[in-house]
Amino acid sequence: TTFELGSFFRGGGATLYGFFLFHEVLSNPASSGLSRLARMVADGSLTANVSTEAKLDDIGEVAQALLDRGFTGKAVLHVSE
């Protein structure tokens, strides 16, 4: 994206950080963060606001609702075996 750099920094207290996913994963493996999140969900200190649940087959409708801002929480797609 592009933006007016002067306006960004004029307000003070601004930080610009470049985020490259693969670099981040190499320096901080995702497994440690994921295990922390799993522990937090298990002990109740983290809750997820699930707004909709659907079958994976309905991904098109769920994706469109997400793009249309049709819900505010998470969408869970169930994968059948």
Biopython code that builds the backbone (N, CA, C, O; Angstrom):
import numpy as np
from Bio.PDB.StructureBuilder import StructureBuilder

atoms = [
    (1, "THR", "N", (0.835, -1.175, 0.000)),
    (1, "THR", "CA", (0.000, 0.000, 0.000)),
    (1, "THR", "C", (0.881, 1.240, 0.000)),
    (1, "THR", "O", (2.078, 1.165, 0.277)),
    (2, "THR", "N", (0.289, 2.359, -0.307)),
    (2, "THR", "CA", (1.011, 3.626, -0.248)),
    (2, "THR", "C", (0.310, 4.552, 0.729)),
    (2, "THR", "O", (-0.901, 4.457, 0.932)),
    (3, "PHE", "N", (1.077, 5.444, 1.330)),
    (3, "PHE", "CA", (0.503, 6.423, 2.247)),
    (3, "PHE", "C", (1.433, 7.619, 2.325)),
    (3, "PHE", "O", (2.599, 7.535, 1.939)),
    (4, "GLU", "N", (0.919, 8.726, 2.821)),
    (4, "GLU", "CA", (1.677, 9.969, 2.963)),
    (4, "GLU", "C", (2.526, 9.861, 4.220)),
    (4, "GLU", "O", (1.999, 9.909, 5.331)),
    (5, "LEU", "N", (3.818, 9.718, 4.058)),
    (5, "LEU", "CA", (4.719, 9.468, 5.172)),
    (5, "LEU", "C", (4.716, 10.597, 6.195)),
    (5, "LEU", "O", (4.761, 10.333, 7.397)),
    (6, "GLY", "N", (4.664, 11.840, 5.749)),
    (6, "GLY", "CA", (4.649, 12.974, 6.672)),
    (6, "GLY", "C", (3.457, 12.932, 7.604)),
    (6, "GLY", "O", (3.594, 13.189, 8.801)),
    (7, "SER", "N", (2.282, 12.610, 7.069)),
    (7, "SER", "CA", (1.077, 12.510, 7.902)),
    (7, "SER", "C", (1.193, 11.382, 8.913)),
    (7, "SER", "O", (0.694, 11.483, 10.033)),
    (8, "PHE", "N", (1.851, 10.317, 8.510)),
    (8, "PHE", "CA", (2.001, 9.168, 9.395)),
    (8, "PHE", "C", (2.825, 9.520, 10.628)),
    (8, "PHE", "O", (2.450, 9.173, 11.748)),
    (9, "PHE", "N", (3.940, 10.204, 10.426)),
    (9, "PHE", "CA", (4.836, 10.505, 11.539)),
    (9, "PHE", "C", (4.506, 11.808, 12.267)),
    (9, "PHE", "O", (4.987, 12.024, 13.379)),
    (10, "ARG", "N", (3.704, 12.668, 11.670)),
    (10, "ARG", "CA", (3.412, 13.974, 12.249)),
    (10, "ARG", "C", (2.764, 13.889, 13.627)),
    (10, "ARG", "O", (3.028, 14.735, 14.481)),
    (11, "GLY", "N", (1.930, 12.892, 13.856)),
    (11, "GLY", "CA", (1.222, 12.770, 15.132)),
    (11, "GLY", "C", (2.110, 12.345, 16.288)),
    (11, "GLY", "O", (1.711, 12.477, 17.445)),
    (12, "GLY", "N", (3.285, 11.845, 16.012)),
    (12, "GLY", "CA", (4.177, 11.405, 17.078)),
    (12, "GLY", "C", (3.824, 10.016, 17.576)),
    (12, "GLY", "O", (2.680, 9.575, 17.463)),
    (13, "GLY", "N", (4.801, 9.341, 18.119)),
    (13, "GLY", "CA", (4.586, 8.013, 18.688)),
    (13, "GLY", "C", (4.331, 6.929, 17.659)),
    (13, "GLY", "O", (3.869, 5.843, 18.010)),
    (14, "ALA", "N", (4.622, 7.203, 16.396)),
    (14, "ALA", "CA", (4.348, 6.235, 15.338)),
    (14, "ALA", "C", (5.546, 5.315, 15.138)),
    (14, "ALA", "O", (6.696, 5.725, 15.290)),
    (15, "THR", "N", (5.257, 4.082, 14.799)),
    (15, "THR", "CA", (6.296, 3.115, 14.481)),
    (15, "THR", "C", (5.929, 2.433, 13.177)),
    (15, "THR", "O", (4.781, 2.037, 12.980)),
    (16, "LEU", "N", (6.877, 2.300, 12.308)),
    (16, "LEU", "CA", (6.673, 1.598, 11.051)),
    (16, "LEU", "C", (7.536, 0.348, 11.097)),
    (16, "LEU", "O", (8.753, 0.434, 11.264)),
    (17, "TYR", "N", (6.914, -0.806, 10.951)),
    (17, "TYR", "CA", (7.624, -2.077, 11.061)),
    (17, "TYR", "C", (7.328, -2.912, 9.829)),
    (17, "TYR", "O", (6.166, -3.143, 9.493)),
    (18, "GLY", "N", (8.368, -3.363, 9.160)),
    (18, "GLY", "CA", (8.198, -4.267, 8.027)),
    (18, "GLY", "C", (8.038, -5.689, 8.542)),
    (18, "GLY", "O", (8.859, -6.164, 9.326)),
    (19, "PHE", "N", (6.994, -6.363, 8.109)),
    (19, "PHE", "CA", (6.710, -7.717, 8.584)),
    (19, "PHE", "C", (6.812, -8.679, 7.411)),
    (19, "PHE", "O", (6.035, -8.599, 6.459)),
    (20, "PHE", "N", (7.768, -9.582, 7.486)),
    (20, "PHE", "CA", (7.933, -10.617, 6.483)),
    (20, "PHE", "C", (7.728, -11.953, 7.180)),
    (20, "PHE", "O", (8.561, -12.370, 7.985)),
    (21, "LEU", "N", (6.635, -12.617, 6.878)),
    (21, "LEU", "CA", (6.216, -13.812, 7.601)),
    (21, "LEU", "C", (7.309, -14.873, 7.671)),
    (21, "LEU", "O", (7.572, -15.413, 8.746)),
    (22, "PHE", "N", (7.943, -15.178, 6.556)),
    (22, "PHE", "CA", (8.913, -16.268, 6.565)),
    (22, "PHE", "C", (10.118, -15.932, 7.433)),
    (22, "PHE", "O", (10.662, -16.815, 8.096)),
    (23, "HIS", "N", (10.541, -14.679, 7.442)),
    (23, "HIS", "CA", (11.633, -14.260, 8.324)),
    (23, "HIS", "C", (11.223, -14.413, 9.787)),
    (23, "HIS", "O", (12.009, -14.886, 10.608)),
    (24, "GLU", "N", (9.991, -14.013, 10.114)),
    (24, "GLU", "CA", (9.498, -14.113, 11.490)),
    (24, "GLU", "C", (9.431, -15.565, 11.946)),
    (24, "GLU", "O", (9.803, -15.879, 13.077)),
    (25, "VAL", "N", (8.964, -16.442, 11.082)),
    (25, "VAL", "CA", (8.836, -17.859, 11.451)),
    (25, "VAL", "C", (10.208, -18.490, 11.659)),
    (25, "VAL", "O", (10.370, -19.351, 12.524)),
    (26, "LEU", "N", (11.188, -18.071, 10.878)),
    (26, "LEU", "CA", (12.535, -18.612, 11.062)),
    (26, "LEU", "C", (13.135, -18.174, 12.387)),
    (26, "LEU", "O", (13.829, -18.956, 13.036)),
    (27, "SER", "N", (12.879, -16.927, 12.804)),
    (27, "SER", "CA", (13.462, -16.453, 14.056)),
    (27, "SER", "C", (12.615, -16.809, 15.273)),
    (27, "SER", "O", (13.144, -16.907, 16.380)),
    (28, "ASN", "N", (11.326, -17.002, 15.090)),
    (28, "ASN", "CA", (10.411, -17.375, 16.182)),
    (28, "ASN", "C", (9.469, -18.459, 15.669)),
    (28, "ASN", "O", (8.425, -18.135, 15.103)),
    (29, "PRO", "N", (9.801, -19.724, 15.847)),
    (29, "PRO", "CA", (8.957, -20.796, 15.317)),
    (29, "PRO", "C", (7.502, -20.679, 15.785)),
    (29, "PRO", "O", (7.230, -20.370, 16.945)),
    (30, "ALA", "N", (6.585, -20.931, 14.863)),
    (30, "ALA", "CA", (5.158, -20.810, 15.166)),
    (30, "ALA", "C", (4.717, -21.792, 16.242)),
    (30, "ALA", "O", (3.742, -21.529, 16.946)),
    (31, "SER", "N", (5.407, -22.910, 16.385)),
    (31, "SER", "CA", (4.978, -23.935, 17.343)),
    (31, "SER", "C", (4.941, -23.411, 18.769)),
    (31, "SER", "O", (4.060, -23.797, 19.537)),
    (32, "SER", "N", (5.873, -22.543, 19.144)),
    (32, "SER", "CA", (5.867, -22.034, 20.518)),
    (32, "SER", "C", (4.660, -21.137, 20.758)),
    (32, "SER", "O", (4.031, -21.216, 21.813)),
    (33, "GLY", "N", (4.334, -20.292, 19.799)),
    (33, "GLY", "CA", (3.162, -19.432, 19.943)),
    (33, "GLY", "C", (1.868, -20.217, 19.913)),
    (33, "GLY", "O", (0.945, -19.925, 20.673)),
    (34, "LEU", "N", (1.791, -21.214, 19.037)),
    (34, "LEU", "CA", (0.574, -22.023, 18.949)),
    (34, "LEU", "C", (0.349, -22.833, 20.215)),
    (34, "LEU", "O", (-0.789, -22.970, 20.665)),
    (35, "SER", "N", (1.417, -23.373, 20.797)),
    (35, "SER", "CA", (1.242, -24.136, 22.032)),
    (35, "SER", "C", (0.807, -23.212, 23.165)),
    (35, "SER", "O", (0.017, -23.611, 24.020)),
    (36, "ARG", "N", (1.313, -21.987, 23.179)),
    (36, "ARG", "CA", (0.878, -21.011, 24.195)),
    (36, "ARG", "C", (-0.605, -20.693, 24.030)),
    (36, "ARG", "O", (-1.342, -20.646, 25.015)),
    (37, "LEU", "N", (-1.048, -20.474, 22.793)),
    (37, "LEU", "CA", (-2.467, -20.203, 22.549)),
    (37, "LEU", "C", (-3.337, -21.380, 22.973)),
    (37, "LEU", "O", (-4.398, -21.188, 23.567)),
    (38, "ALA", "N", (-2.890, -22.601, 22.669)),
    (38, "ALA", "CA", (-3.658, -23.789, 23.054)),
    (38, "ALA", "C", (-3.783, -23.889, 24.572)),
    (38, "ALA", "O", (-4.854, -24.221, 25.081)),
    (39, "ARG", "N", (-2.704, -23.605, 25.298)),
    (39, "ARG", "CA", (-2.765, -23.625, 26.766)),
    (39, "ARG", "C", (-3.734, -22.565, 27.285)),
    (39, "ARG", "O", (-4.494, -22.822, 28.218)),
    (40, "MET", "N", (-3.710, -21.384, 26.688)),
    (40, "MET", "CA", (-4.595, -20.305, 27.133)),
    (40, "MET", "C", (-6.065, -20.645, 26.889)),
    (40, "MET", "O", (-6.918, -20.336, 27.721)),
    (41, "VAL", "N", (-6.362, -21.273, 25.763)),
    (41, "VAL", "CA", (-7.737, -21.706, 25.496)),
    (41, "VAL", "C", (-8.138, -22.773, 26.502)),
    (41, "VAL", "O", (-9.247, -22.738, 27.037)),
    (42, "ALA", "N", (-7.240, -23.725, 26.764)),
    (42, "ALA", "CA", (-7.537, -24.816, 27.694)),
    (42, "ALA", "C", (-7.780, -24.319, 29.109)),
    (42, "ALA", "O", (-8.655, -24.839, 29.801)),
    (43, "ASP", "N", (-7.013, -23.309, 29.557)),
    (43, "ASP", "CA", (-7.202, -22.837, 30.934)),
    (43, "ASP", "C", (-8.233, -21.714, 31.047)),
    (43, "ASP", "O", (-8.472, -21.193, 32.137)),
    (44, "GLY", "N", (-8.840, -21.344, 29.922)),
    (44, "GLY", "CA", (-9.922, -20.360, 29.954)),
    (44, "GLY", "C", (-9.477, -18.910, 29.963)),
    (44, "GLY", "O", (-10.315, -18.014, 30.068)),
    (45, "SER", "N", (-8.170, -18.652, 29.854)),
    (45, "SER", "CA", (-7.712, -17.262, 29.856)),
    (45, "SER", "C", (-7.823, -16.609, 28.480)),
    (45, "SER", "O", (-7.616, -15.402, 28.352)),
    (46, "LEU", "N", (-8.143, -17.385, 27.459)),
    (46, "LEU", "CA", (-8.353, -16.857, 26.117)),
    (46, "LEU", "C", (-9.618, -17.480, 25.558)),
    (46, "LEU", "O", (-9.753, -18.703, 25.525)),
    (47, "THR", "N", (-10.523, -16.658, 25.130)),
    (47, "THR", "CA", (-11.735, -17.157, 24.492)),
    (47, "THR", "C", (-11.805, -16.616, 23.074)),
    (47, "THR", "O", (-11.322, -15.520, 22.791)),
    (48, "ALA", "N", (-12.395, -17.375, 22.209)),
    (48, "ALA", "CA", (-12.546, -16.967, 20.813)),
    (48, "ALA", "C", (-14.018, -16.689, 20.544)),
    (48, "ALA", "O", (-14.883, -17.504, 20.864)),
    (49, "ASN", "N", (-14.294, -15.543, 19.958)),
    (49, "ASN", "CA", (-15.653, -15.173, 19.598)),
    (49, "ASN", "C", (-15.980, -15.816, 18.253)),
    (49, "ASN", "O", (-15.626, -15.280, 17.203)),
    (50, "VAL", "N", (-16.653, -16.961, 18.288)),
    (50, "VAL", "CA", (-17.023, -17.668, 17.067)),
    (50, "VAL", "C", (-18.405, -17.189, 16.648)),
    (50, "VAL", "O", (-19.388, -17.392, 17.360)),
    (51, "SER", "N", (-18.469, -16.549, 15.479)),
    (51, "SER", "CA", (-19.737, -16.012, 14.991)),
    (51, "SER", "C", (-20.478, -16.968, 14.080)),
    (51, "SER", "O", (-21.708, -16.963, 14.031)),
    (52, "THR", "N", (-19.734, -17.785, 13.363)),
    (52, "THR", "CA", (-20.389, -18.682, 12.414)),
    (52, "THR", "C", (-19.616, -19.990, 12.306)),
    (52, "THR", "O", (-18.388, -20.019, 12.398)),
    (53, "GLU", "N", (-20.358, -21.060, 12.110)),
    (53, "GLU", "CA", (-19.779, -22.379, 11.861)),
    (53, "GLU", "C", (-20.446, -22.936, 10.620)),
    (53, "GLU", "O", (-21.656, -22.796, 10.440)),
    (54, "ALA", "N", (-19.656, -23.570, 9.765)),
    (54, "ALA", "CA", (-20.196, -24.115, 8.524)),
    (54, "ALA", "C", (-19.329, -25.278, 8.070)),
    (54, "ALA", "O", (-18.219, -25.484, 8.561)),
    (55, "LYS", "N", (-19.868, -26.035, 7.112)),
    (55, "LYS", "CA", (-19.086, -27.105, 6.491)),
    (55, "LYS", "C", (-18.072, -26.477, 5.538)),
    (55, "LYS", "O", (-18.307, -25.392, 5.006)),
    (56, "LEU", "N", (-16.960, -27.148, 5.325)),
    (56, "LEU", "CA", (-15.943, -26.661, 4.403)),
    (56, "LEU", "C", (-16.527, -26.442, 3.007)),
    (56, "LEU", "O", (-16.086, -25.556, 2.274)),
    (57, "ASP", "N", (-17.515, -27.250, 2.650)),
    (57, "ASP", "CA", (-18.168, -27.103, 1.345)),
    (57, "ASP", "C", (-18.809, -25.729, 1.171)),
    (57, "ASP", "O", (-19.010, -25.278, 0.043)),
    (58, "ASP", "N", (-19.130, -25.062, 2.276)),
    (58, "ASP", "CA", (-19.792, -23.755, 2.231)),
    (58, "ASP", "C", (-18.803, -22.598, 2.314)),
    (58, "ASP", "O", (-19.190, -21.480, 2.654)),
    (59, "ILE", "N", (-17.542, -22.850, 2.009)),
    (59, "ILE", "CA", (-16.516, -21.823, 2.166)),
    (59, "ILE", "C", (-16.797, -20.575, 1.330)),
    (59, "ILE", "O", (-16.460, -19.466, 1.744)),
    (60, "GLY", "N", (-17.405, -20.745, 0.169)),
    (60, "GLY", "CA", (-17.707, -19.594, -0.679)),
    (60, "GLY", "C", (-18.634, -18.609, 0.000)),
    (60, "GLY", "O", (-18.393, -17.402, -0.020)),
    (61, "GLU", "N", (-19.705, -19.127, 0.605)),
    (61, "GLU", "CA", (-20.665, -18.264, 1.292)),
    (61, "GLU", "C", (-20.043, -17.615, 2.527)),
    (61, "GLU", "O", (-20.280, -16.439, 2.806)),
    (62, "VAL", "N", (-19.248, -18.387, 3.257)),
    (62, "VAL", "CA", (-18.604, -17.850, 4.463)),
    (62, "VAL", "C", (-17.596, -16.770, 4.076)),
    (62, "VAL", "O", (-17.526, -15.723, 4.721)),
    (63, "ALA", "N", (-16.820, -17.021, 3.030)),
    (63, "ALA", "CA", (-15.839, -16.032, 2.577)),
    (63, "ALA", "C", (-16.532, -14.747, 2.131)),
    (63, "ALA", "O", (-16.057, -13.650, 2.426)),
    (64, "GLN", "N", (-17.647, -14.880, 1.424)),
    (64, "GLN", "CA", (-18.367, -13.684, 0.985)),
    (64, "GLN", "C", (-18.924, -12.911, 2.173)),
    (64, "GLN", "O", (-18.872, -11.681, 2.194)),
    (65, "ALA", "N", (-19.457, -13.623, 3.160)),
    (65, "ALA", "CA", (-19.965, -12.950, 4.361)),
    (65, "ALA", "C", (-18.836, -12.222, 5.086)),
    (65, "ALA", "O", (-19.035, -11.128, 5.615)),
    (66, "LEU", "N", (-17.657, -12.830, 5.107)),
    (66, "LEU", "CA", (-16.496, -12.178, 5.716)),
    (66, "LEU", "C", (-16.137, -10.902, 4.959)),
    (66, "LEU", "O", (-15.914, -9.856, 5.568)),
    (67, "LEU", "N", (-16.083, -10.990, 3.634)),
    (67, "LEU", "CA", (-15.765, -9.817, 2.823)),
    (67, "LEU", "C", (-16.813, -8.722, 2.962)),
    (67, "LEU", "O", (-16.492, -7.535, 2.910)),
    (68, "ASP", "N", (-18.074, -9.128, 3.141)),
    (68, "ASP", "CA", (-19.175, -8.167, 3.307)),
    (68, "ASP", "C", (-19.305, -7.678, 4.740)),
    (68, "ASP", "O", (-20.215, -6.916, 5.067)),
    (69, "ARG", "N", (-18.380, -8.125, 5.598)),
    (69, "ARG", "CA", (-18.427, -7.799, 7.030)),
    (69, "ARG", "C", (-19.760, -8.230, 7.641)),
    (69, "ARG", "O", (-20.377, -7.501, 8.419)),
    (70, "GLY", "N", (-20.177, -9.420, 7.269)),
    (70, "GLY", "CA", (-21.441, -9.969, 7.735)),
    (70, "GLY", "C", (-21.384, -10.548, 9.137)),
    (70, "GLY", "O", (-22.423, -10.875, 9.711)),
    (71, "PHE", "N", (-20.198, -10.681, 9.695)),
    (71, "PHE", "CA", (-20.046, -11.132, 11.074)),
    (71, "PHE", "C", (-18.762, -10.541, 11.636)),
    (71, "PHE", "O", (-17.865, -10.145, 10.892)),
    (72, "THR", "N", (-18.688, -10.487, 12.961)),
    (72, "THR", "CA", (-17.545, -9.831, 13.596)),
    (72, "THR", "C", (-16.559, -10.795, 14.238)),
    (72, "THR", "O", (-15.413, -10.420, 14.488)),
    (73, "GLY", "N", (-16.970, -12.014, 14.508)),
    (73, "GLY", "CA", (-16.087, -12.965, 15.182)),
    (73, "GLY", "C", (-15.393, -13.879, 14.198)),
    (73, "GLY", "O", (-15.214, -13.543, 13.027)),
    (74, "LYS", "N", (-15.014, -15.021, 14.686)),
    (74, "LYS", "CA", (-14.305, -16.012, 13.886)),
    (74, "LYS", "C", (-15.292, -16.891, 13.128)),
    (74, "LYS", "O", (-16.445, -17.047, 13.530)),
    (75, "ALA", "N", (-14.825, -17.454, 12.037)),
    (75, "ALA", "CA", (-15.582, -18.443, 11.288)),
    (75, "ALA", "C", (-14.868, -19.780, 11.451)),
    (75, "ALA", "O", (-13.656, -19.875, 11.254)),
    (76, "VAL", "N", (-15.617, -20.800, 11.809)),
    (76, "VAL", "CA", (-15.068, -22.148, 11.945)),
    (76, "VAL", "C", (-15.623, -22.982, 10.807)),
    (76, "VAL", "O", (-16.838, -23.086, 10.636)),
    (77, "LEU", "N", (-14.727, -23.578, 10.029)),
    (77, "LEU", "CA", (-15.133, -24.457, 8.940)),
    (77, "LEU", "C", (-14.843, -25.890, 9.359)),
    (77, "LEU", "O", (-13.708, -26.234, 9.688)),
    (78, "HIS", "N", (-15.878, -26.722, 9.342)),
    (78, "HIS", "CA", (-15.741, -28.121, 9.746)),
    (78, "HIS", "C", (-15.372, -28.967, 8.532)),
    (78, "HIS", "O", (-16.018, -28.894, 7.487)),
    (79, "VAL", "N", (-14.334, -29.762, 8.688)),
    (79, "VAL", "CA", (-13.873, -30.654, 7.633)),
    (79, "VAL", "C", (-14.430, -32.035, 7.920)),
    (79, "VAL", "O", (-14.173, -32.605, 8.981)),
    (80, "SER", "N", (-15.196, -32.580, 6.975)),
    (80, "SER", "CA", (-15.742, -33.927, 7.181)),
    (80, "SER", "C", (-14.724, -34.949, 6.705)),
    (80, "SER", "O", (-13.891, -34.674, 5.841)),
    (81, "GLU", "N", (-14.814, -36.134, 7.294)),
    (81, "GLU", "CA", (-13.862, -37.194, 6.939)),
    (81, "GLU", "C", (-14.373, -38.024, 5.810)),
    (81, "GLU", "O", (-13.702, -38.962, 5.380)),
]
sb = StructureBuilder()
sb.init_structure("model")
sb.init_model(0)
sb.init_chain("A")
sb.init_seg("    ")
for serial, (resi, resn, name, xyz) in enumerate(atoms, 1):
    if name == "N":
        sb.init_residue(resn, " ", resi, " ")
    sb.init_atom(name, np.array(xyz, "f"), 0.0, 1.0, " ", f" {name:<3s}", serial, name[0])
structure = sb.get_structure()
